């Protein structure tokens, strides 16, 4: 028995759930908006993790090329007051669509053209492959937490060094009175 998934057929809920992994139901409803008319087209949506976590969200969702683009543009645009806000809004509005485009491409590439085994085992293998290719990188959460703690520790050490290195700073900002002095 042969199993055949035409490239033009819409993505099934099983395929999306296998590829997306955690929070698949949330993304499936958002992805339906992009193909509502029968053709793939951009529609506005809002993704809080993409807005506030940026590079980390792209890495978590295995969107490595977009993580690199995010990093390069963040460095090139610099960090003035308004750039992170505008860049966060741009990520929030486009994040779901970019993730949909990646999921759509990867699922269609992973679909078997034909299989000599029965349809249920072919479907099981197909879903297992999607789960392996998609899903999330759990290590990103721990690296982000460790990086944030390390950054704050370095910042505190640098501030302490600057505080002790510049005597005028101690004169301008004396320690507050109390028992902790």
N, C-alpha and C positions, 0 to 999 in steps of 0.2 A: 504494500500500500504506500502510495506516495503522498507526501505532505507538501503543499505548495502555498507560499505566502506571496501574493502579487505585490510588487513594489509600490503600486499605487493605492493599495488598500489602506484604510485608516489604521492608526495605531490602536491596538486593543487595550482594554483596561488591564488585562493580565500583563501585557508587555510593558506598559507604563509602570505598573506597580513593581514589577521585577527590576526594571532599570532604575527607577527613582529611589526605591528603598524607603527609608523613613519619610513620613509625611506625604506619601504617594497620593492619598486622596485629596489633599490640599492642592497639589500641583496638577492633578488630573482635571479638576474643575477649571483651573486657570488655563490649562492647555487647550481645553475645549473651546475657549473664547477665540483662540488664534485660528481655528479651522472651522468656525461657525458657518462661514459662507461657502464652504467647500474648497476654498483655496487658502493657502497659508498667508496670513497677513498680520501685521503688527496691530495690537490694540493696547491701550494704556492699562497698566496694572501697577500695583505697588508691592514691593518686597522689602520688608523691614530688615531682615538679615543682610540682604545685599546692600542696602543703604548704609547701615551702621558698621558692618564688618568688612565690606569691600573685598579686598584681596583674600582674606580668610574664608569668606563665603565661597568665592570661586574655587579655591583649593579644596574646601570641604565637599563641594559638589563635583569635583574632578573636571573642572573647566580650566585646564592649565594654560591654554593660550590666552584666555580672557584674564586670568590672573596676571600673566606677564604684561598684557596691554594695560591693565589697571595700574600695575606697579610703575611701568615706564611713563605713563601719562601723569601719574601722581608726582613723580620726580621731575618731569619736564615742566609741569604747570606750577610747581612750587607750592608752598603752603602758606598762603596769605589767609586772611580771615574768611573770605567768601569762597575760595576755591574748594575746600573740603565740603562745604554745604552744597554747592552746585554739582560737584562730582558725585556726592552721595545721592542727590536727587536723580541724576542721570542713571546711576547704577540701579536705584530702586525702581525706576520706570521701565528700564530695559532688561532687568535681571531675569524675570520670568520668561520673556520672549527668547533671550539668548539661551537659556536653559532648555526651552522647548525645542529650539532649532538643533541644539546638540543632541538631545534625546531622540528627536525624529530621525536625524541622520544616522546615529549609532544603531538605533533599532532597525532601521531599514537595511543597513549594512550587515547586521547580524542575522537577518532572516535567511533561512535556508531556501535555496531555489527548489531543490527536490531532495528527497531522502528515501533510502531503501528500507528503512525501518518503519514501524507503524507510526501513525500520526501522534499518538499520545506520548510515546517516548521521544519523538522528534520535538514535540512541543515542550516537553520537560527539559530536554537538552538546550533548546533555544532559550527558555526562561532562565535556566541556570547560567548560560553564557551572558545574558543580559544583566543578571544580578552581579556577576563578576566584573563586567565592564562598567556598569553604572554604580548606583549606590553612592555611598559617601566615604570619605577618608576620615576615620575616627581619630587618627593621629593628629589631625589639624587642630582639634580642640585642645589637646594637651600641649602641643607646640605653641599655640596662641597664648594659653595661660602661662606657660613657662616663660615665653618671650616677654609678656607683659610684666610679670614679676621681676624678671631680670632687668628690663628697661627701668622700672620704678626704683630698683635697688641702685642701679648706676646713677640715676637722676638724683637720688638722695645722697649718695656718696659725693657726687660732683657738687651738689649744693653745699654740703658740709665742708668740702675742700675750699670752695670759693668763699664761704663764710669765714673760715679761719685764715685764708690767704689775704684778705682785704681788710685791714684793721679799721679803715674808715667806715666800712659797712656795719661793723659792730657798734661804732659810735653813733651812726645815724639810726640804727634800729636796735636799741638796747633790749636786753632780755626782759621780759615782763616780771614784775615783782611776784614773789610767792615762794613756796617751799621747794619748787623744782629748779631753782637757779643754782 
